[in-house]
């Protein structure tokens, strides 16, 4: 599943910043990335602590850049830039205090072009990784929100099966956005449509030809209430945004994956019965759904892969191991 990403990295070597440099899992992964020649790494942390942890674990980090926020010679310029970016929401003192921490410091390294990508969360919470990205990197042109995608992979009968699922980690739900006068500026269904488009794009990067099902507890009007209208409207908006995309909804999960059920419930659908990219109407559904696939379906789950940001930034689970750090680094830098 990493073939396309590794090819991209070898063609265009990139630099990734790890916000938790002294962590043994980070050091093991960074050493492996160096050995494999896939990318350059910046390790954020106290230089002596990072080197001592690497020596203790036997990890070769020779030649890697280690940056300590406490002694960073360009800190004043970084603080000034962050004050400018926060536009009165944070004082110079606030920014300097934030930049003493690896999550904000690493994010500003990306913002200032010192690194191409960032991976954090081995010790930080998801919120502590995503918040600096939202405040400093912000969303890319045309994007209105940050979302997430999981890529699920398993081998069955000698064939690698891959699925994409979004959003399972970031957006709790999709309320309409309103201005101060109470006018709707962006409908929730437009937000969900954007998640569908972004998830389909992520799927393509992993060699998946996306057939997108916008899920619900209803298929083509069989049920009412709840998120039915949200999923149906999101499908229509997504079709307008990308007329070439194979997408349908609202679909129940059985109609999305079973040709037999699809023939009964939505005959003629370009997606039903063969979907491989699933869009959930809420985080409850998405988080439960991907974990059922992972635990009962035997899929390995890679993610959450953040979508919609101006630069590639991703979050690790605090329970991750070195292999997962290595894999997420390839995903993060490779999806530039």
PyMOL commands that set and color helices and strands:
alter all, ss='L'
color gray80, all
select helices_A, chain A and resi 3-11+24-36+47-57+69-71+75-86+92-99+102-111+126-137+188-205+228-241+253-257+259-265+283-295+322-334
alter helices_A, ss='H'
color red, helices_A
select strands_A, chain A and resi 14-18+39-44+65-67+117-120+147-156+159-166+177-178+184-186+211-215+246-251+277-279+300-307+312-315
alter strands_A, ss='S'
color yellow, strands_A
deselect
rebuild
show_as cartoon
